[in-house]
Amino acid sequence: MKINTNSNKPETSAGKERHRSLPSEISYIKGYPEKLFIYRLPASPFWWVRYYIAGKTVRRSTKHEGKQQAIAFAKDFYSQLIIEYKGASSAKSTSNFEVVAKEMLLAEEAKLARGELSEITYKNTKYRFEKFILPFFRKKDVKSVDYYELEKFLNSVSDKSLTPSTLSAYLGLIRKVFSYALRRKIISQIPEFPTVKVKAVPRGWFTPNEYLKVQRAARKFAGVKIDVRKWKDENGETQTQYIRSDSKPFKKKGDLMRCVEMTEDLRKLIVFMSHSYIRPSDIRLLKHSHVDVVTGDYKYLRLRLPPTKGHGDPITTMPTAVRVYLE
């Protein structure tokens, strides 16, 4: 038996309202969770934003008719919800240092999602909080932390073989927590901080003769295999031995950890780095898609590396880097 679903009864006002509340257009936001999206309603000229969090759906009008403005509103909306809801389940006081620090880290995570912060910076920040900052301040109240408490923290990490610049960076992260607490009106002022005298230490450098020696050594060892071995000395301390794989067995110590084959690529890398000013830590990020060969009065490379440590400007190389890159 067929049931006719097309009723001849006139549509009620409630039915019309339900129809007008159904989205006529949905747009997801690149780089954000799929639970976050903007949508249009027949009953409103504005875009709306929707996000599902903590077991419930949160909706809000963006008050914008333009899509790009609505997306920008949605990103801010998402960041605020993350800050408000992720820490809401904690039974601790909102002025507890750990709670405030974790909320600040959530705000940093939102910056990462928006592309305002590099991944390595976020990971370093999180690592430093978990390593020394939270273990010391975890149970403290941000309202009660003063200069003396900060000085005790500084003294506690001063024997960890950390450089003055690293100690200063730790204090900078703690200050960031207090700045966040001040903006949230959890505290009325930021306490005075102890200072760490950071002495400018220029990076090491090679003389032209030393640079040539490094190049020649890299060329000489191309094709040679090196054993990396671990052994214990008479004091029981672990030592590392680097020795050619073809050396006589009686010269080798301890256990073989790995074998490394030196290649001609190492020499090329040394030449490329010295003529492009690129840092060793950035080499692993470099792809062919980041390299432009520029020709004109001069021939050089333009390196468009992903931003790291706040540096995002292209690198202009010396002409020699072009030759090594194209080999």
C-alpha positions as CSV (number, residue, x, y, z in Angstrom):
1,M,0.0,0.0,0.0
2,K,1.4,3.4,-1.0
3,I,1.3,6.3,1.3
4,N,0.9,9.7,-0.2
5,T,3.5,12.0,1.5
6,N,2.3,15.1,-0.4
7,S,-0.4,16.4,2.0
8,N,-2.9,18.9,0.6
9,K,-3.0,20.7,4.0
10,P,-1.7,24.2,3.9
11,E,1.8,24.6,5.3
12,T,1.8,26.0,8.8
13,S,3.9,28.9,10.0
14,A,6.0,26.5,12.1
15,G,6.8,24.5,8.9
16,K,7.8,27.7,7.1
17,E,10.0,28.7,10.0
18,R,11.8,25.3,10.0
19,H,12.3,25.6,6.2
20,R,13.7,29.2,6.6
21,S,16.2,27.9,9.3
22,L,17.8,25.3,7.1
23,P,21.2,26.4,5.6
24,S,21.0,27.4,2.0
25,E,24.9,27.4,1.6
26,I,27.7,25.9,3.8
27,S,31.4,26.8,3.5
28,Y,34.2,25.0,5.5
29,I,37.3,26.9,6.5
30,K,40.6,25.6,5.3
31,G,43.1,24.6,8.0
32,Y,40.4,24.4,10.7
33,P,38.3,21.4,12.0
34,E,35.3,20.4,9.9
35,K,33.1,21.0,12.9
36,L,33.7,24.7,12.2
37,F,31.9,26.2,9.2
38,I,30.0,29.2,8.1
39,Y,26.5,29.0,6.5
40,R,23.7,31.2,5.1
41,L,20.1,31.1,6.0
42,P,17.2,32.2,3.8
43,A,15.9,34.1,6.8
44,S,19.0,36.2,7.3
45,P,21.2,38.4,5.1
46,F,24.3,37.5,7.1
47,W,26.6,34.6,7.3
48,W,26.4,32.5,10.4
49,V,29.1,30.4,12.1
50,R,28.7,27.0,13.8
51,Y,31.0,24.9,15.9
52,Y,30.4,21.7,17.9
53,I,32.4,21.6,21.2
54,A,32.1,20.1,24.6
55,G,29.0,18.1,23.6
56,K,27.0,21.0,22.3
57,T,26.6,23.2,19.2
58,V,27.4,26.9,19.4
59,R,26.0,29.2,16.7
60,R,26.5,32.9,16.2
61,S,25.7,35.5,13.5
62,T,28.8,37.0,12.0
63,K,27.0,40.2,11.2
64,H,28.7,40.1,7.8
65,E,27.3,39.6,4.3
66,G,30.7,39.2,2.7
67,K,32.2,35.8,2.8
68,Q,35.8,36.8,3.6
69,Q,34.8,38.9,6.5
70,A,32.6,36.1,7.8
71,I,35.6,33.7,7.6
72,A,37.7,36.1,9.6
73,F,35.0,36.3,12.2
74,A,34.7,32.5,12.3
75,K,38.4,32.1,13.0
76,D,38.3,34.6,15.9
77,F,35.1,32.9,17.1
78,Y,36.9,29.5,17.0
79,S,39.9,30.8,18.9
80,Q,37.7,32.3,21.7
81,L,35.7,29.1,22.1
82,I,38.9,27.0,22.4
83,I,40.2,29.3,25.1
84,E,36.8,29.3,27.0
85,Y,35.9,25.6,26.7
86,K,39.1,23.7,26.8
87,G,39.9,24.9,30.3
88,A,36.3,24.8,31.5
89,S,36.4,21.2,32.7
90,S,39.2,22.0,35.2
91,A,38.1,22.1,38.8
92,K,41.0,24.3,39.7
93,S,40.8,28.0,40.3
94,T,41.0,30.1,37.1
95,S,43.9,31.9,38.6
96,N,46.0,28.7,39.0
97,F,49.2,29.1,37.1
98,E,48.9,25.8,35.3
99,V,45.3,26.6,34.2
100,V,46.3,30.0,32.9
101,A,49.4,28.7,31.2
102,K,47.5,25.9,29.4
103,E,44.9,28.4,28.2
104,M,47.7,30.6,26.9
105,L,49.1,27.6,25.1
106,L,45.6,27.0,23.5
107,A,45.7,30.6,22.3
108,E,49.2,29.9,20.8
109,E,47.8,26.7,19.2
110,A,45.0,28.8,17.6
111,K,47.7,31.1,16.2
112,L,49.5,28.1,14.8
113,A,46.2,27.0,13.0
114,R,45.9,30.6,11.6
115,G,49.5,30.5,10.3
116,E,50.6,33.3,12.6
117,L,53.1,31.0,14.4
118,S,55.5,28.5,13.1
119,E,55.3,24.9,14.2
120,I,58.8,24.8,15.5
121,T,58.2,27.9,17.7
122,Y,55.0,26.3,19.1
123,K,56.7,23.0,19.8
124,N,59.7,24.8,21.5
125,T,57.3,26.8,23.7
126,K,55.3,23.8,24.7
127,Y,58.5,21.8,25.5
128,R,59.9,24.5,27.7
129,F,56.7,24.8,29.7
130,E,56.6,21.0,30.3
131,K,60.3,20.8,31.0
132,F,60.9,23.4,33.8
133,I,58.1,26.0,34.0
134,L,55.0,23.9,34.9
135,P,56.8,21.6,37.3
136,F,57.9,24.6,39.4
137,F,54.7,26.8,39.1
138,R,52.0,24.2,38.7
139,K,50.4,24.6,42.1
140,K,50.9,28.3,42.4
141,D,48.4,31.1,42.0
142,V,49.3,33.7,39.4
143,K,48.1,36.4,41.8
144,S,50.6,35.3,44.5
145,V,53.7,35.0,42.3
146,D,56.1,37.8,42.9
147,Y,59.7,38.8,42.2
148,Y,61.0,36.5,45.0
149,E,59.1,33.5,43.5
150,L,60.5,34.2,40.0
151,E,64.0,34.6,41.4
152,K,63.7,31.2,43.1
153,F,62.7,29.7,39.7
154,L,65.6,31.3,38.0
155,N,68.0,29.9,40.7
156,S,66.5,26.5,40.3
157,V,67.2,26.3,36.6
158,S,70.6,28.1,36.7
159,D,72.4,24.8,37.5
160,K,70.8,23.0,34.4
161,S,73.7,24.0,32.1
162,L,71.4,26.5,30.3
163,T,72.9,29.5,28.5
164,P,71.9,33.0,29.6
165,S,69.9,33.5,26.4
166,T,68.0,30.3,27.2
167,L,67.3,31.4,30.8
168,S,66.1,34.7,29.4
169,A,63.8,32.9,27.0
170,Y,62.3,30.9,29.9
171,L,61.5,34.2,31.8
172,G,60.0,35.6,28.6
173,L,57.6,32.6,28.4
174,I,56.6,33.1,32.0
175,R,56.0,36.8,31.4
176,K,53.8,35.8,28.5
177,V,51.6,33.9,30.9
178,F,51.2,36.9,33.1
179,S,50.5,39.2,30.1
180,Y,47.8,36.7,29.1
181,A,46.4,36.7,32.7
182,L,46.4,40.5,32.6
183,R,44.4,40.6,29.4
184,R,41.9,38.2,30.9
185,K,41.7,40.5,33.9
186,I,42.8,37.6,36.2
187,I,45.5,39.9,37.6
188,S,45.7,43.6,37.8
189,Q,49.5,44.0,37.2
190,I,52.5,42.0,36.0
191,P,55.1,41.4,38.8
192,E,58.6,42.7,38.4
193,F,60.9,40.1,36.8
194,P,64.6,39.3,37.5
195,T,66.9,40.1,34.7
196,V,69.5,37.8,33.1
197,K,72.5,39.5,31.5
198,V,72.9,38.1,28.0
199,K,76.3,38.6,26.6
200,A,76.4,38.8,22.8
201,V,78.5,35.9,21.6
202,P,79.4,36.1,17.8
203,R,79.0,32.8,15.9
204,G,82.1,30.9,15.1
205,W,83.6,31.4,11.6
206,F,86.3,30.0,9.3
207,T,89.2,31.8,7.8
208,P,89.6,31.4,4.0
209,N,92.4,28.8,4.6
210,E,90.3,26.9,7.2
211,Y,87.3,26.9,4.8
212,L,89.5,25.4,2.0
213,K,90.7,22.7,4.5
214,V,87.1,21.8,5.3
215,Q,86.3,21.5,1.6
216,R,89.3,19.4,0.8
217,A,88.6,17.1,3.7
218,A,85.1,16.6,2.5
219,R,86.4,15.8,-1.0
220,K,89.1,13.4,0.4
221,F,86.6,11.4,2.5
222,A,84.0,11.1,-0.3
223,G,83.1,7.4,-0.7
224,V,84.6,6.5,2.7
225,K,82.5,4.6,5.3
226,I,82.7,5.7,8.9
227,D,81.7,3.5,11.9
228,V,80.1,5.2,14.9
229,R,80.9,3.1,18.0
230,K,80.1,3.4,21.7
231,W,82.4,2.2,24.4
232,K,83.0,2.7,28.2
233,D,86.2,4.1,29.5
234,E,87.9,3.1,32.8
235,N,85.6,5.4,34.7
236,G,82.5,3.7,33.3
237,E,81.6,6.8,31.2
238,T,80.2,6.2,27.7
239,Q,82.5,7.5,24.9
240,T,82.0,7.7,21.1
241,Q,84.5,6.5,18.5
242,Y,84.4,7.6,14.9
243,I,86.6,5.3,12.8
244,R,86.9,4.2,9.2
245,S,85.0,1.0,8.5
246,D,88.0,-0.6,6.8
247,S,90.3,0.0,9.8
248,K,91.8,-3.1,11.4
249,P,89.5,-4.8,13.9
250,F,91.8,-4.3,16.9
251,K,91.6,-0.5,16.5
252,K,87.8,-0.5,16.9
253,K,86.2,-0.1,20.3
254,G,82.9,-1.1,21.8
255,D,79.7,-1.7,19.9
256,L,78.8,-0.5,16.4
257,M,75.9,1.9,16.5
258,R,75.7,2.9,12.9
259,C,77.8,3.2,9.7
260,V,77.8,6.5,7.8
261,E,79.0,6.7,4.2
262,M,80.5,10.1,3.3
263,T,79.5,11.3,-0.2
264,E,80.5,14.0,-2.6
265,D,77.2,15.7,-1.7
266,L,78.7,16.8,1.6
267,R,81.3,18.9,-0.2
268,K,78.6,20.4,-2.4
269,L,76.5,21.1,0.7
270,I,79.4,23.0,2.4
271,V,79.9,25.1,-0.7
272,F,76.2,25.7,-1.1
273,M,75.7,26.8,2.5
274,S,78.7,29.1,2.6
275,H,77.4,30.9,-0.5
276,S,73.7,31.0,0.5
277,Y,74.0,31.9,4.2
278,I,71.4,29.2,5.0
279,R,71.4,27.8,8.5
280,P,72.0,24.0,8.9
281,S,68.7,23.6,10.7
282,D,66.9,25.1,7.6
283,I,68.5,22.7,5.1
284,R,66.1,19.9,5.9
285,L,63.2,22.2,5.0
286,L,64.6,23.2,1.6
287,K,62.8,21.8,-1.5
288,H,63.3,22.4,-5.2
289,S,59.9,24.2,-5.2
290,H,61.5,26.8,-2.8
291,V,64.4,27.6,-5.3
292,D,64.2,30.2,-8.1
293,V,67.1,30.6,-10.5
294,V,67.3,34.3,-11.3
295,T,69.2,35.4,-14.4
296,G,70.0,38.9,-15.5
297,D,73.1,41.1,-14.9
298,Y,73.9,38.5,-12.2
299,K,72.9,34.9,-11.9
300,Y,71.8,33.9,-8.4
301,L,69.3,31.8,-6.5
302,R,66.3,33.1,-4.6
303,L,65.4,30.7,-1.7
304,R,61.8,31.0,-0.5
305,L,62.0,28.9,2.7
306,P,59.1,28.4,5.0
307,P,59.2,30.9,8.0
308,T,61.3,29.7,10.9
309,K,62.2,31.6,14.1
310,G,60.3,34.6,12.8
311,H,62.3,34.8,9.6
312,G,60.3,34.6,6.4
313,D,62.1,36.8,3.9
314,P,63.6,35.2,0.8
315,I,67.4,34.5,0.8
316,T,69.5,35.8,-2.1
317,T,72.6,33.7,-2.8
318,M,76.0,34.3,-4.3
319,P,76.6,33.1,-7.9
320,T,78.6,30.1,-6.8
321,A,75.6,28.6,-5.2
322,V,73.9,28.4,-8.6
323,R,76.7,26.3,-10.0
324,V,76.6,23.8,-7.1
325,Y,72.8,23.6,-7.1
326,L,72.7,22.8,-10.9
327,E,75.4,20.2,-10.8
